[in-house]
Amino acid sequence: MKILITGARSNIGFETGLRLAKLNHFVYFTVHHESELKTLEEKLRKKGITKNIKCFKMDITNEEDRKIITNLEIDCLINNAAIGIGGSLLDLPIAKLKENFEVNVFSTIRLTQIYAAHLFATKRPGKIIFMSSIAGLIPISFLGSYSATKASLITLATTLRRELRLITKDIKVKLIEPGIYNTGFNDVMIENKLNLKSTYFKDLENITLKQKKLFRLIGKNNLNSICEKIVEAVLDNSNHLIYRAPFSQVIMTKLYLLLFK
Ligand SMILES: NC(=O)c1ccc[n+]([C@@H]2O[C@H](COP(=O)([O-])OP(=O)(O)OC[C@H]3O[C@@H](n4cnc5c(N)ncnc54)[C@H](OP(=O)(O)O)[C@@H]3O)[C@@H](O)[C@H]2O)c1
């Protein structure tokens, strides 16, 4: 298969690409900024991956970059790129909320539209994978903006799957809902609320510290469980939609949904 991953510079996107390349699939590792390409290629070389890969810059907010996908024959698009913006909804500037949605939702959906249109035009089958989050199911205080983008992706991916099933069997939609992994992504998101001058929370530093500690405690250091789930979704041609990991957090989420929803 030929697979394109957005935001594949490091962590979940990179590690998933690595696994797929080792399984002899062709992987397009795409990165946010051109300047990251050399380091990425070096990292792949060090892992012994030199064949069946291509690395290039794809800023998903840029229409020209998004259109690159029409020059390629992609069997599976993994919408992995995202940003996280922290802060209480009482303080969060609307521009920040828009920025979060621009990357995680609007750009992801636009790239998906271009990819799907290309599949229809070339009569090829394909697969679309969305990286949501358990945060999309369990909204997290001070991470409302990020949680809302991930909840939107759950709704949009589910809708898209239902729509596609009315017109074709050849395009599958998959939704990944990872729990907490200590990749640094959450730390940045939790900390960046400190850049906001909160009018209401006098103890924001303390809240931030506690939240960071809690995430570190619950978070998984090893990415195997989630990368394996994504690989499973890439290779699964059934209509199965949702893939979650790690197991302990999946159980916690199920309990939460049972008791509080
Ligand atoms: N870690 C977790 O606990 C967790 C839990 C649930 C879901 N997720 C989701 O899993 C995915 C990967 O997260 P991660 O933990 O592996 O963190 P990560 O390495 O920071 O992944 C996010 C990637 O998106 C890229 N990106 C941001 N804006 C972009 C843009 N406009 N165009 C293209 N790429 C862009 C980032 O590049 P730069 O850094 O170079 O800007 C980064 O490579 C994300 O969708 C995240 O929401 C993570």
The ligand as an SDF file (V2000), in Angstrom:
LIG
                    3D

 48 52  0  0  0  0  0  0  0  0999 V2000
    0.0900   12.3920   22.6070 N   0  0  0  0  0  0  0  0  0  0  0  0
   -1.1450   12.1430   23.0160 C   0  0  0  0  0  0  0  0  0  0  0  0
   -1.4230   11.9250   24.2230 O   0  0  0  0  0  0  0  0  0  0  0  0
   -2.2850   12.1240   22.0490 C   0  0  0  0  0  0  0  0  0  0  0  0
   -3.5340   11.6810   22.5240 C   0  0  0  0  0  0  0  0  0  0  0  0
   -4.6150   11.6710   21.6490 C   0  0  0  0  0  0  0  0  0  0  0  0
   -4.4660   12.0740   20.3430 C   0  0  0  0  0  0  0  0  0  0  0  0
   -3.2440   12.5130   19.9060 N   0  0  0  0  0  0  0  0  0  0  0  0
   -3.1540   12.9380   18.5250 C   0  0  0  0  0  0  0  0  0  0  0  0
   -2.1350   12.2060   17.8600 O   0  0  0  0  0  0  0  0  0  0  0  0
   -1.5790   13.0110   16.8060 C   0  0  0  0  0  0  0  0  0  0  0  0
   -0.0730   13.0220   16.9440 C   0  0  0  0  0  0  0  0  0  0  0  0
    0.2920   13.6000   18.1810 O   0  0  0  0  0  0  0  0  0  0  0  0
    1.7090   13.3670   18.8830 P   0  0  0  0  0  0  0  0  0  0  0  0
    1.4600   13.1460   20.3240 O   0  0  0  0  0  0  0  0  0  0  0  0
    2.4770   12.3700   18.0950 O   0  0  0  0  0  0  0  0  0  0  0  0
    2.3740   14.8180   18.8150 O   0  0  0  0  0  0  0  0  0  0  0  0
    3.2260   15.5700   17.6620 P   0  0  0  0  0  0  0  0  0  0  0  0
    4.4470   14.7970   17.3430 O   0  0  0  0  0  0  0  0  0  0  0  0
    3.3940   16.9650   18.0920 O   0  0  0  0  0  0  0  0  0  0  0  0
    2.2630   15.4850   16.4030 O   0  0  0  0  0  0  0  0  0  0  0  0
    1.6240   16.5780   15.8150 C   0  0  0  0  0  0  0  0  0  0  0  0
    2.2970   16.8470   14.4800 C   0  0  0  0  0  0  0  0  0  0  0  0
    1.4720   17.7340   13.7210 O   0  0  0  0  0  0  0  0  0  0  0  0
    2.3260   18.6340   13.0700 C   0  0  0  0  0  0  0  0  0  0  0  0
    1.6230   19.8320   12.6360 N   0  0  0  0  0  0  0  0  0  0  0  0
    1.1160   20.8460   13.3790 C   0  0  0  0  0  0  0  0  0  0  0  0
    0.5670   21.7620   12.5770 N   0  0  0  0  0  0  0  0  0  0  0  0
    0.7100   21.3210   11.2990 C   0  0  0  0  0  0  0  0  0  0  0  0
    0.3590   21.8220   10.0330 C   0  0  0  0  0  0  0  0  0  0  0  0
   -0.2710   23.0010    9.8850 N   0  0  0  0  0  0  0  0  0  0  0  0
    0.6830   21.0980    8.9230 N   0  0  0  0  0  0  0  0  0  0  0  0
    1.3090   19.9110    9.0470 C   0  0  0  0  0  0  0  0  0  0  0  0
    1.7010   19.3840   10.2190 N   0  0  0  0  0  0  0  0  0  0  0  0
    1.3880   20.0850   11.3290 C   0  0  0  0  0  0  0  0  0  0  0  0
    3.4180   18.9190   14.0790 C   0  0  0  0  0  0  0  0  0  0  0  0
    4.5550   19.4780   13.4450 O   0  0  0  0  0  0  0  0  0  0  0  0
    5.4350   20.6240   14.2020 P   0  0  0  0  0  0  0  0  0  0  0  0
    5.6140   20.1310   15.6000 O   0  0  0  0  0  0  0  0  0  0  0  0
    6.6770   20.6500   13.4090 O   0  0  0  0  0  0  0  0  0  0  0  0
    4.6240   21.8800   14.1110 O   0  0  0  0  0  0  0  0  0  0  0  0
    3.6650   17.5200   14.6350 C   0  0  0  0  0  0  0  0  0  0  0  0
    4.6130   16.8500   13.8220 O   0  0  0  0  0  0  0  0  0  0  0  0
   -2.2450   14.3760   16.9370 C   0  0  0  0  0  0  0  0  0  0  0  0
   -3.3470   14.4290   16.0550 O   0  0  0  0  0  0  0  0  0  0  0  0
   -2.7470   14.3980   18.3720 C   0  0  0  0  0  0  0  0  0  0  0  0
   -3.8550   15.2440   18.5340 O   0  0  0  0  0  0  0  0  0  0  0  0
   -2.1560   12.5400   20.7280 C   0  0  0  0  0  0  0  0  0  0  0  0
  1  2  1  0
  2  3  2  0
  2  4  1  0
  4  5  1  0
  4 48  2  0
  5  6  2  0
  6  7  1  0
  7  8  2  0
  8  9  1  0
  8 48  1  0
  9 10  1  0
  9 46  1  0
 10 11  1  0
 11 12  1  0
 11 44  1  0
 12 13  1  0
 13 14  1  0
 14 15  2  0
 14 16  1  0
 14 17  1  0
 17 18  1  0
 18 19  2  0
 18 20  1  0
 18 21  1  0
 21 22  1  0
 22 23  1  0
 23 24  1  0
 23 42  1  0
 24 25  1  0
 25 26  1  0
 25 36  1  0
 26 27  1  0
 26 35  1  0
 27 28  2  0
 28 29  1  0
 29 30  1  0
 29 35  2  0
 30 31  1  0
 30 32  2  0
 32 33  1  0
 33 34  2  0
 34 35  1  0
 36 37  1  0
 36 42  1  0
 37 38  1  0
 38 39  2  0
 38 40  1  0
 38 41  1  0
 42 43  1  0
 44 45  1  0
 44 46  1  0
 46 47  1  0
M  CHG  2   8   1  16  -1
M  END
$$$$
